[in-house]
Structures are given as structure tokens and as C-alpha cells.
Amino acid sequence: MTHELAAYGGTKVREWPLDTREYSQARFGEEEKQAVMDVLDSGHLCRVFGKRTTEFEHQVAEYFGVAAAAAVSSGTAAIHCALAALEVGPGDEVITSPITDMGSVIPIIARNAVPIFADVDTNTFNITADSIERVLTAHTKAVIVVHLAGQCCVMQPIIDLARERSIHVIEDCAQSYLSTCDGRTAGTIGDVGCFSLNDFKHITCGDGGFLISDDRDLIRRAALFADKGYPRSGPVRNSLVLGMNYRMTELQAAVAGVQLKKLASIIERRRTLGRTLNRLLSQIGGIIPPAVAKGIEHSYWFYPIIVDSQLVGLDASTFARDVTAEGIPVAFPYLGSPVYLFDSVRRLRICDSEIVYKQGLCPNAEESLRSMMVLPCNEFMTEDDVRDITAALVKVVNYHVEKKQRNP
Ligand SMILES: Cc1ncc(COP(=O)(O)O)c(C=O)c1O
């Protein structure tokens, strides 16, 4: 027996909102407040005069077990600094993913380099060694792998390819804190790992970011780029490289340092919820939970699902609308298009050449974005929330499947 959908006047599966506001408030506690007050009391909000940001960098390096870390003002800044430190420059090609945030792409363009898009695997939505190899040229200087949604790319074949072709590997870990590939943590596998601390991420200080690497000199160069080229040592001011002001403030570092201590427990909770959702949703015909590639541990930054529109008999947008009407907010589409079709990217002028990206460039990415929708998943969700999400999906699927059977 099917129940009338809320979208058509039926009773909602869930009457009260799946929290977002309480979620934001619960992210910060007494420890963050105290850390901010300590910085204010110190009288120094800028890292040049204070010590909190430097302490955060040591904390990050120790946490990830790497030689060094540099704190910066955003994830976008982290990638820009990484490209600068690797001397990616005018006319170089940098391969990245078409399903990502602009923060992975803007830095490439800002270096006057050419973004080249490798297609994604339709199961994981990540780029692969094969898809990277297909777009490699003699001009390729680096690849920015984007670990999407909490899932690390399958890294060893990518590293092997990069070593063979002498290209650098930058890991964009903004969405995938503590995801692992063959036991290695995202960000510690390529030449440099870049992280975002913006408000949407596993941990946050409002806005912020950092880079990690085992190459101390790379981190030194990145830090110089983040501070207008100033080494901040020696009696005479000199700028060693042309850089930006991407400094993290002492206030950001104070909050980020406390948040980092919470990271492991946040990921543990998200993994528990993610695995429960995987188990429950895989029992619903027509819903495809996120596929986790062999050797990968997911960290569930968001929870993408695909709806089999043939089986359910309706398009992804209507499906998302119907589930949302049941009281479970479903985001669709995740992106309106692959990033290469965004207005700011589709036609670029780089080093006197015009670069035009067209529909059809990455068919897997385009197809994935037509059917991928995003379910809520955060560490504050309860087992009841997971039960309601599942119930809403079951209700909507059953309703449409039965309707389809009645009117084939
Ligand atoms: C995959 C990815 N890369 C880079 C960024 C950029 O991070 P930020 O917003 O801190 O500049 C984001 C942020 O949304 C992201 O999701």
C-alpha cells in the first residue's frame, strides 16, 4: 500500500526540520571561545606578531605526520600557494576534475596556466589514472586530484603515472579530511595536500586553509607566496617572490586548532552514519548509494546518491522535489554543470590564446551531475534522522514505481 506523497497533499514523513541551525551552533564550544579570548588578550591578531598561527602549523604537521604545514586564508589560497611553490606558470597545463568547487580551478587560471579536465569515474565521481592519462600532454606540469565528497581518489596508479611523466601531484582534500587510500591519509600521498577550513567543511574557522607536505622547502616557498614574498626574518625588508597576502589570522588559527582536535571524532561519527545509510539505502531498489572504491575509506563530507530514473520512472529533479516535500532536504543538482561550463570558465584567455570548453568534454561528469543528488549527512544526525531519510526515500520510490506499474 502506498501513501500519498506530501508533494501532492499527503502527510509528511517528517514534520520538523532536519537541523541545520543547531548543527552550526553545536560546532563551537567553550574551548573555541577560550582560544579566541586568549588571542584577543595577547593583543596580536596578525600572525606576523603573534604565535598562534605558527603553533597551528606545528599542530597540523604533527597531526598528519608530515614534515611541515603552512596555514593560509582559504582552501583556494592553499592551492594557489601550492601551484606557485611548484613553479606552475604561464602556458603550463594543469589537469583537474570537472566536478569540484571553483577553488580548485581559479588558482590554475591565476597562474596563467591552462585548466585541463579529466573525466570522472561514474561510480565515485573522482578522476582516475586512466582519465588523467587520456588528457596528458608534453605541457602538463601538474595534476590537482580532487577527493570529492569524502572519498579519496585511487592514488597509487595516479602517483605511478605522475612519477613516470614527471608531473606534480597536488591533492585537493577540501572535502575529504581523513579519507584514506590503502591506509594512507588524503593529503600525504602526493607532493602536497591542500585543505579548506571554510564553514561547510568537516572542521572550520569560518574561512581558512592549510597545505601539508614532506617537502619542507615546498612549504617554505608556499608560505613565502602567502605573505607577499616576505621571509619575515632579517633586519631589512625584502620580498623574495611575487606573492599574495593569504595570511591566516591568529583568531582563525585559534579556532582551527581546537577544531582539529575534534576532527577524528567528527569523522568517526560520520562514518558510522554513512555506513548505516549505505546499508539501508542499498536495500531500496532504484537508489544507488555512493560506491566506495577498493582500498578507500570514505569520510562522508556529503552523501551523494544516484536515482535509477528508468526504474523509478521520473527524473532526478522531480525525485528530489518529492523527497524534500517529505521533510528531508535533498540538494539537486549538486552543480548546475561541470565547472568548465560555468560562465567564468567556459571561455578563457590565457597567454594570448582563447580556450573554449564545450558541452560533451567530460561525458561521465555531465551524466553524473544530471542524476546525482545530495542527502544530508553530518555528525549531529541521530539514528532517528537516518530512519526518517530512509523512510522518505522508500515512500517516494514505492509511490512512483507503483504509479509506473499502473500506467506503464
Ligand atoms: C573541492 C574543493 N576545493 C577547493 C575549495 C575551496 O575552498 P575555500 O572555499 O576554502 O577557498 C572547496 C570549497 O568549497 C572545495 O570543495
The ligand as an ORCA input file, in Angstrom:
! r2SCAN-3c Opt
* xyz 0 1
  C      36.933     20.535     -3.576
  C      37.156     21.935     -3.112
  N      38.304     22.545     -3.425
  C      38.570     23.793     -3.026
  C      37.664     24.515     -2.286
  C      37.977     25.920     -1.906
  O      37.990     26.142     -0.544
  P      37.724     27.600      0.058
  O      36.271     27.880     -0.035
  O      38.220     27.497      1.458
  O      38.536     28.565     -0.745
  C      36.444     23.920     -1.921
  C      35.454     24.668     -1.138
  O      34.275     24.540     -1.219
  C      36.178     22.597     -2.350
  O      35.031     21.968     -2.041
*
